[in-house]
Amino acid sequence: MSTPSIEIASYDPSVYQSFQDFPEVAQAFRARKGKHFINTVRELYLRHNVENTFGVGLVHRHFNLAVDERLVQDGKVSTPWKLERVNNTNIVPSAWAFRNGALYPYEFELVSEGSKAPDLPPAFLRDLHALLVKNGYQDLLGINTYHKGPSHEERTEGRANILTEIVGDPASDHTAPASWAFSRSADGPPETQVVVKCDTKCDWYLDGEGILAPKVRRKL
């Protein structure tokens, strides 16, 4: 008996609003040993030859959105756009989450005229969903479009989400991996790149072993 295809649904404001903030999602991911599971996800991406088109990321929200708003990335800044503006601009989905057996877009990006979102192969969606469900990650990990380039730090200021290119590998106790991409190597094992590190608003920190943990606040 064949596995049914995954429905690609339309944007649902209630789905976005159900997402947790990044620190909570990152903590749950760490508790489930997600760092090691990413290698299993990489194998699936490479098997389906989608590593140059899609990445995988922690599903989270940056701030609340009204029912008639969508989170749209223009360059390195994502802000809420009113639905009327979205409907009259070349906006395409850029991030998707699995919920209730379907795939929902929840973030968007401004693209050049005539461009469109990449196709999501049905077999890839079916196998990825099955893998996430089997291992208990269907509420934490989703799909995003991948644009080859350097890694970025992501921070939220008010109702704007801002990407800043990471130069070198600066030590930081207030970011944690949020998005990954994969690549093949002609003369070695496949590689995993942390594409985005998310600012945790200093409520959490990476300890000496790279584990996200809550900060202890002093009583005043």
C-alpha positions, 0 to 999 in steps of 0.5 A, a space after each residue: 500500500 503506497 503512502 499518500 502524498 502530502 498536501 501543500 496547503 495555503 497559508 493559515 494564520 492559526 498555524 503560524 500563531 501556534 509556533 513557539 518562540 525560538 528559545 523554546 524550540 531550540 531547547 526542545 531540539 537540543 533535548 531530543 539530540 537534534 544535532 545528531 538527527 540533522 545528519 540523518 536528514 542530510 542523507 535524505 536530502 542528498 538521496 532526493 537531490 534537493 540539497 541545492 534548493 532546500 534547507 531545513 530549519 527550526 520552525 518558530 515565530 519571531 513575533 505575532 502577526 495579524 490575520 491579514 499580515 504575512 512575514 515577508 523577506 526583502 533582502 536581509 530584512 523580514 517584516 509584516 506585510 499587509 495581505 493587499 500588498 502581498 497579493 499585488 507583489 511577486 511574493 513566494 513562500 520561502 519556509 514551510 512547516 508540517 502540521 496535521 499531515 499537510 505542509 503549510 507555508 509560513 514565511 515568504 520572500 520578495 523575488 524578481 518579476 517572473 520568478 516563482 517558488 521552487 517545486 516541492 517534489 512529492 516523494 521528497 515531502 512524503 519521505 521527509 514527513 515520514 522521517 520526522 514523524 518516526 523520530 518525533 521532530 515533525 513539530 520542530 523541523 521544516 523546509 526552507 529555500 536555500 540560497 547558497 552563500 555565507 552564514 548569517 546571524 538572525 535577530 529580531 528587533 521590534 517587528 523586524 527580523 534582520 540577517 547579518 553576515 557572520 564574518 569568521 567564527 566569532 564566539 557568541 553565547 546568545 545564538 544557536 543554530 536555526 537552519 542548515 544546508 547540505 552539500 556533496 564533496 567530490 573527495 570527501 564526506 558530505 557536509 552540513 552548513 549552519 546557514 542561520 544562527 538565531 539570536 536567543 535574546 540573551 534568555 539562553 546561552 550556549 555552554 562550553 559543550 555547545 548545548 543551549 541552556 537557560 541563563 540563571 538570573 540574579 535576584 535583585 
